[in-house]
Amino acid sequence: MKQITRSSYAVTLGEVITVEVVATKVGNFVTFVVDGVQQPPTGTSPSLTFQFNITAPPGNIHFSMVDCFFPNAAPSDARYDVFITGSLGGGRVQASDILKKDLVHRRGFDFHSM
């Protein structure tokens, strides 16, 4: 996997993508969707983790979305940090931060199969 921008990634057919959402001062109120299908978490501790396989042939794209919720009781500095890792290298990259004060609590990511 290679990060193109904070929301776009070059990936390889068959690669396993791991999306990790680290909650700070808030619970794990997160959903993750790939190509319109909600993904179940593959881990919950110490952070919420999701995985999916790149099945799009070269030249095609997987579209995904992380959606977060902040309860009213969460402090104003509550946040979620999103990290993405590919099984074929490229390291763990910070994809986004989602702050309680943000107007929108979701981030979209696209994975371009090469």
C-alpha positions as CSV (number, residue, x, y, z in Angstrom):
1,M,0.0,0.0,0.0
2,K,1.2,3.5,-0.8
3,Q,-0.5,6.6,0.6
4,I,-1.3,9.1,-2.2
5,T,-3.2,11.6,0.0
6,R,-4.7,11.3,3.5
7,S,-7.8,9.9,1.8
8,S,-6.4,8.0,-1.2
9,Y,-4.2,4.9,-1.4
10,A,-2.6,2.8,-4.1
11,V,-3.1,-0.9,-3.3
12,T,-2.6,-4.3,-4.9
13,L,-5.2,-7.0,-5.7
14,G,-5.2,-9.5,-2.8
15,E,-3.7,-7.1,-0.3
16,V,-5.3,-7.0,3.2
17,I,-6.1,-3.5,4.5
18,T,-6.3,-2.8,8.2
19,V,-8.1,0.2,9.4
20,E,-7.5,1.1,13.1
21,V,-9.6,3.7,14.9
22,V,-8.1,5.0,18.1
23,A,-10.7,6.7,20.4
24,T,-9.4,9.3,22.9
25,K,-11.8,10.5,25.7
26,V,-14.7,8.8,23.9
27,G,-16.0,5.3,23.5
28,N,-15.8,3.2,20.3
29,F,-18.8,4.6,18.6
30,V,-17.6,3.9,15.0
31,T,-18.9,2.2,11.9
32,F,-16.8,1.3,8.8
33,V,-18.2,0.6,5.4
34,V,-16.5,-0.6,2.2
35,D,-18.3,-0.3,-1.1
36,G,-21.6,0.2,0.7
37,V,-21.2,-2.9,3.0
38,Q,-20.8,-2.4,6.7
39,Q,-17.7,-4.2,8.0
40,P,-17.6,-6.0,11.4
41,P,-14.7,-5.1,13.7
42,T,-11.9,-7.7,13.8
43,G,-10.6,-6.3,17.1
44,T,-11.8,-4.0,19.9
45,S,-8.8,-3.6,22.2
46,P,-6.8,-1.5,22.6
47,S,-8.4,0.1,19.5
48,L,-11.2,-0.7,17.1
49,T,-9.8,-2.5,14.1
50,F,-11.4,-3.5,10.8
51,Q,-9.9,-5.5,7.9
52,F,-10.9,-6.1,4.3
53,N,-9.3,-7.6,1.2
54,I,-8.6,-5.8,-2.0
55,T,-10.7,-7.6,-4.6
56,A,-11.0,-4.8,-7.2
57,P,-9.0,-5.6,-10.3
58,P,-6.3,-3.2,-11.4
59,G,-7.8,0.1,-12.5
60,N,-10.7,-0.1,-10.1
61,I,-11.4,1.5,-6.8
62,H,-12.8,0.4,-3.4
63,F,-14.6,3.2,-1.6
64,S,-14.8,3.3,2.2
65,M,-16.2,5.4,5.0
66,V,-15.4,5.7,8.7
67,D,-18.4,7.3,10.6
68,C,-18.0,8.3,14.3
69,F,-20.3,9.5,16.9
70,F,-19.6,11.7,19.9
71,P,-22.1,11.6,22.8
72,N,-23.0,14.9,24.4
73,A,-21.2,13.8,27.5
74,A,-17.9,13.4,25.7
75,P,-15.4,16.3,26.5
76,S,-14.8,18.9,23.9
77,D,-11.3,17.6,23.2
78,A,-12.5,14.0,22.4
79,R,-11.2,12.6,19.2
80,Y,-10.8,9.6,16.9
81,D,-7.5,9.0,15.0
82,V,-7.7,6.7,11.9
83,F,-4.6,4.7,10.9
84,I,-4.4,2.5,7.8
85,T,-1.9,-0.4,7.1
86,G,-1.5,-2.6,4.0
87,S,-0.3,-6.2,4.3
88,L,2.2,-5.7,1.4
89,G,4.1,-2.9,3.0
90,G,4.1,0.9,3.2
91,G,3.9,1.1,7.0
92,R,1.1,2.3,9.3
93,V,0.0,5.8,8.2
94,Q,-2.3,8.3,9.9
95,A,-5.2,8.7,7.6
96,S,-7.2,11.2,9.5
97,D,-8.3,12.7,12.7
98,I,-11.9,13.2,13.6
99,L,-12.5,15.8,16.3
100,K,-15.7,16.4,18.3
101,K,-15.6,20.0,17.3
102,D,-15.6,19.0,13.5
103,L,-18.9,19.7,11.7
104,V,-18.7,16.3,10.0
105,H,-17.7,13.1,11.9
106,R,-17.0,10.9,9.0
107,R,-14.1,10.4,6.6
108,G,-14.1,8.8,3.2
109,F,-11.1,6.8,1.8
110,D,-10.5,5.3,-1.6
111,F,-8.2,2.4,-2.5
112,H,-7.0,2.4,-6.1
113,S,-6.0,-1.1,-7.2
114,M,-2.9,-1.0,-9.3
